[in-house]
Amino acid sequence: MATQQSAFKQLYNEVLKVGGDFSKLAENIPKKQIKCYVKEAFPHFLVTDNFFYLPCYFSKKSVEEFGSKYSNMKITDLKSQVILISDWSLEMVKTNSATNFTSYGGIEVKLIVKSFKPMVGGKVMLSRWPVNIYRDDEIKTLIQNYTHKCVSAAIKTGVKGENMPDTTKKVNVSSGVVNFASGTSFNSW
């Protein structure tokens, strides 16, 4: 019997392994429709693949399209329903992980929904309690590895402001913070 695996974890693994270079991701994973369960619709729209949950961010076009096709429903009515995401993209962004629970180490990979529809049918019951994908040890390790590669590359190339603090002297705590350098460009939200 084949063991089920998390589709979200596989996708995030690939994104982090290619360092957020989504052109390389397209080579490794074909862009397919995503069928997922809506765990929460407000205040965050969280979807799950029965293993992990992550937030969806809707484009203005997708919200308008949904409103025109399903005028009798609101997006928040989709809680505990199944949706089919037919057009999507991923974006890696810097964020404050102290205030954003759907991130780790100052990084969030955002699932941007460009087109979706609700799946008409009966209620679906999850067979397990899904957990935040950013609390998975493997995902956290991949993020730490990505961050380490970026900082190491910045130090090697001599990017100003990336030098490690002098630990031989007594200094205040803020002087021990190293600026984060990225090997890819981030979108700012």
N, C-alpha and C positions, 0 to 999 in steps of 0.2 A: 504494500500500500504506500503510495507516494505521500510524503509529508507536505502539508500546505506551508507556503511561505508568504510573507507580507509583500504585496506588490509595492506599497509605499516605501518600505525599507529598501527593497531592491532599487527603486528609482532614486532615492536619496543617496544610497551607496554609490551609484554610478555618478551622480552629480558631484559628490564630494571627491571621488577618485580622480575626476578630470578637472578638479580645481575650479568648478563653476563655468568651465568653457562649454557652453551649451551646443556649440557646433560639433564638438567631439562626442557629446552625449547622443546626438542624433545618429551617429555611426553605430553606437553600441546598443541603443534601445529604440526600436521603432515607436513612433508616436501613435498610440492607440487610444481608443475611448476608455474612460475610467468610469466604472460602475462602482458606486460607493454608498454607504449608509450615512445619513445625516445624524450625527450624535447630538449636536447642539446647533441651534439656529440663531440664538441671541444670548449674550452680547457678541459672542464670537461664532462664526459659522464653521463648525468643526465636522469633518467627515472622517470615516474610518473604513478600513479594509478588513475589519474584524480582528486585527492585531494591534495596529497603532492608529492614533488619530492625529490630524494636522489641520490647520486652518485653510480655508479657501478665501481668496480675494477675488471679487467679481469686477470685471470691467464694466464700464458704463453701458457699453453696447449689450452685454449679456443681460444686465438688469432690465434694460428697455425691451429687449427681445422677449424675455420671460414675462414681463408685464403685458406685452401686447398679445402673446399667445395664451397666457393663463391669467386673464384679467380677474378671475374669481378667486385667485390665490395670491398670497404674499410669500416672499422668500422665507419669512420666519415660520410659515405654516408647514414647511418641509421637514421639521424636526421629526425624527423617527421614521423617515421615509427613505426610499432609495432614489438616487439621482444618477443620470448618465451625463457625464461631462464629455462632450464631443470635440471641443476645441479648447486647448489649454496651453500654457507655457510655464516655465519656471524662471524665477529671478532670485539671485543671491543678493542679500542686502545686509548692511551693517545695522545693528540694532542694540538697544540697551537690554541685555538679558536679565538685569535686575528688575526691570519693570515689564518685560515681555516674556510670558511663560512659554511661548511657542518659539523659542530660540535657545541657543546655547553658545557660550563663548563669544558673544557679540555678533553672531551670525544667524541669519534665518534664510531658509530656502522657501520662497513663496510660491504656492500653486495659484497661478492667475487663471481664473475661469473666464473664457471668452464666449462660450456657448454651452448650454446645458438644458436638460429637461427632466421633469420628474418621471419616474417609472410608475405607471399605473398598476396597481395590484394590491395584494394583501400586505399586512404588516410583516415585517421581518424581525426576527428575534436574533440577537447576537449570541454566539456560542461561548463567548468569553468577554471579559471586560477590557476594552482597548486602553492602551496607555499612550501618553504623549511620546511621539517619536523622538523628541529631543532628550528624553530621559533614558533612552536605550544606550547601553554601554558601548556598543559598536559604533553607533552614530556619533556619540560624544568623542570617541577615540578618533574617528575620521575627521571631525571638526578640529580637534587638537592637532592632528597631523597636518591638516591644511594650513592652519595658523602658523605652526612651526616652520613649514616650508616657506611661507610668505616672509616671515621675520628673518629666517636664515638667508633667503635670497636678497633681502633688503640690506642686511649687514654685509654680505659679500660684495654687493655692488656699491656699498658706501653711501647709501641713502641717508641724507642728513636727518638727525633726530632719531635714528634707530640704534644708537650706541647703547650698550648695556650700562647700567649705573655702576659707579665705583662703590663696591661693598666694603672697601677697607676703611672708609671714613664714616663717621657718624653723621647721618643725614636725615632729613625728614622723610616721612613715608611716601609722599607724592613724588619724590625724586627717583623712586624705584620703579616707576611705571614707564614701560617702553611703549612708544607709539606703535600702533598696528599698521603694518604695510600689507598690501594685498597684491597678489599676482594677477588679479582680474579687476575690472571696474565694477563698482557697486552702484546700484540705483539708490537714491535717497528718497525716503517717504516722509 
